[in-house]
Amino acid sequence: MRFQLTLASVLTGAFFAFGQSEVDVYRLSNTYVQGSARFDAMGGSFGALGAESGCIGINPAGFGRSSVSSFSFGASGTTMKTTSHFRGNGEAVSMGNSSMDDFKFRIPNLAGTVVSDVSSSNSGLIYTQISFGMNRVANFNNSFNYGGQQFESLLDVFASQASGIDPIDLYNYEPYTSSLAYQTYTIDPDANNDYYPRLNSGDVIHNRTVLNSGGINEFYVALSANYLDKIYFGASVSYNTLNFSESVIHKETLMDTSGVSLRSFVYQYDYKTKGGGTNLKLGAIFVPTDWFRAGIAIHTPTFYQITDEATADMQAVHNYGKEVVDPSFIPAYKYKYRIWTPTKFVGSFGFVFADNGCINVDLEYLNYGWGRIKSTNDEAYLASDYSFQNNTIKSQMVDALNIRIGGEWAINNTFFIRGGYGYYPKGDTLARSYGNSFSQTISGGLGFRINRVYLDLSVRYLTTSSVYKAFYESRTDLDIVNTTFNIGMQYKFDYK
């Protein structure tokens, strides 16, 4: 009975993935615009307003709106809560719900703009700007755990993967999964090298912890200009630093041990990826009237060079003692490759109510299916063919229109009340089929002006949902809530 379930798992696509897939492309492409406390409070919606460091994530022409030099920085803390619902589809004998909380402190924004008055040249240019800084553009900190009882086991998958492979060759073909299970006597071969797990017809209790951490920081330099206070244009070059790690600790305990030696096992997989990539942004802002502004921008793909490292281990408890993997059979993997994220197009509309306030709307279009995985150009590593993965990206990923709306109300030009909303449709058809088809942010904040110093406070609330599958028959629904508190300061060196 167990072998039949295992065969069905293989035919329906159960697998254990190790990087360089559509998941990696989606992770690097699905970023949320972040910046200063003022920027976050308005939902990251600044494409037509400008004069704010966070506009680097939308439209570099926004720096052209600056008429005085400035320096700004911020500090933020993010609380992350992930609630998991094991086998939420009701198919399990018993279900388990759990939640995991985490807190991270970081510097999300550091920026400077140097403004030059060039109006004396009579060329139509009034100001030019050189801007530089750093923004946090992605946060991968999302850890969770779950537990519950079900019939299907991870060993069913490992046994299926080993089918037809001579035990002496398992390390060469399945070093991260079946080889480890064979080394710990949790799966056994028969005379035809068909493998079966050391399990009986009873259920097993699953406990899995997934620890994710890391993010993407963007370091940029931008050039911009003001033409007759009517057209503002800018360009930026950015270098993104990528850091992501994931640790999976999976434990199963047999509820019924009759007829088998196995009592429990623990499988651990550790994965790290690091790299960097460059992109170019071009934009313009048009101001036909005092109360209306429009902006357009294009973001080229970010061209990442990435290095992956992975290892795995396993141990099992039998009725006669503990079995561990011989150190010579513990895999260690390192490989380089490239990822190109999709091009983005941004259109923005801003409405300004004199000195009383403003409203901005950003419409950001991208097609996640435009992302690509490329083989490394490092001659120290063998080239790989990613045509299968790229075809999967084309067929599985779709386009999305992200919408951000933000507003600010000023009282005597010294006290500011802000709010914002962001709507982010999922760009993966599989992700859309589980839970909500979109993520959203709700934000708000306050600002204070004291002479040349601006102090800002914000809170941004991100909610999303997803489904995690340890293997095909093991499903966990995830509800994710990130709350970011941001405090920032901006100093302006002169008044105009």
Secondary structure, 3 states (H helix, E strand, C coil): CHHHHHHHHHHCCCCCCCCCCHHHHHHHHCCCCCCCHHHHHCCCCCCCCCCCHHHHHCCHHHHHHCCCCEEEEEEEEEEEEEEEEECCCCCCCECCEEEEEEEEEECCEEEEEEEEECHHHCCCEEEEEEEEEEEEEEECCCCEEEEEEECCCHHHHHHHHCCCCCHHHHHHHCCCCHHHHHHCCCEEECCCCCEEECCCCCCEEEEEEEEEEEEEEEEEEEEEEEECCCEEEEEEEEEEEEEEEEEEEEEEEECCCCCCCEEEEEEEEEEEEEEEEEEEEEEEEECCCCCEEEEEEEECCCEEEEEEEEEEEEEEEECCEEEECCHHHCCEEEEEEEEECCCEEEEEEEEECCCCEEEEEEEEEEEHHHCEEEECCCCCCCCCCCHHHHHHHHHHECEEEEEEEEEEEEECCCEEEEEEEEEEECCEHHHHCCCCCEEEEEEEEEEEEECCEEEEEEEEEEEEEEEEEEECCEEEEEEEEEEEEEEEEEEECCCC
